Amino acid sequence: MQSAGSTSGLGKLLASYRQHKVLVLTAAGFFIAGIIFWGSFNTAMEATNTLQFCTTCHEMEDYAFRDYKTTIHYQNPFGVRAICSDCHVPHPWIYKIIRKIQASNEVYNKIIGTIGTPEKFEAHRLELAKHVWKVMKDTDSRECRNCHSWDAMKLADQPPRAQGMHTTGMKDGSTCIDCHKGIMDAKAAKEAQESAPPPASFDIQ
């Protein structure tokens, strides 16, 4: 048999619950809605990072994707593939959000047809490449370093030229894009090299 004290305590608890019922249900609703929103937001974010999404517009599929399929990042002896988002979307969350916001400019240029034809794409090729090179230079090739690092390199197994370049790069504090501008767009790298005043030397691969 319950004591009067425990009954009184239970009564007060029920009365308090009834009094704050709306507040409790509202808080629970916001919590559940937050989980659903966050899950949906992250699912959408990841969907826009897929190769399938990146090649949905013909500018990418017909021009950039065509070039990408000739590179070592698309097919190589190791069976490892780096897709668009691996090189162009930062992993840290805050930088990823900034990059997604910046992508709205690409949507705008898609709408107005800035590179809507092969001729327009070729006219803007070097300009687009220089923009990417600058971003990578400013971030110390951050996206390259998601997969590559000086510490993980076994220089002894590299070809002599690569050994020499990497050894020099480590000493000089060079960043990946200083030498590997042509890793994706060899044509733009060659054009930049030919138009630059000597000495200008970097790999076009």
Residue pairs with C-beta under 8 A, 6 or more apart in sequence:
17 24
45 96
45 100
47 53
48 100
49 84
49 85
49 89
50 83
50 85
51 83
51 84
54 60
54 65
54 83
54 84
54 85
55 61
55 65
57 110
59 110
59 115
59 116
59 121
62 118
63 115
63 118
63 121
67 184
67 185
67 186
67 187
68 74
68 84
68 184
69 75
71 183
71 184
72 183
72 205
73 81
73 82
73 87
73 183
73 184
74 81
75 81
82 147
86 143
86 146
86 147
87 143
87 144
87 184
88 99
88 132
88 143
89 96
89 99
89 100
89 143
90 96
90 98
90 99
90 139
90 142
90 143
91 143
91 146
95 142
109 115
113 120
114 120
114 124
115 121
115 124
115 128
125 185
125 187
125 188
125 191
126 188
126 191
126 192
128 188
129 181
129 185
129 188
129 189
129 192
130 188
130 192
132 184
133 177
133 181
136 142
136 143
136 144
136 175
136 176
136 177
137 175
137 177
137 178
140 175
141 175
141 176
141 177
144 175
144 176
144 177
144 180
145 176
148 176
150 166
150 170
153 166
155 162
155 163
155 166
155 167
156 163
158 166
165 179
165 203
168 174
169 178
169 179
178 202
179 202
179 203
180 202
180 203
180 205
181 188
181 189
181 192
181 202
181 203
181 204
182 188
182 189
182 190
182 202
182 203
182 204
182 205
183 203
183 205
186 204
186 205
189 202
189 203
189 204
190 204
192 200
193 200
193 201
193 202
193 204
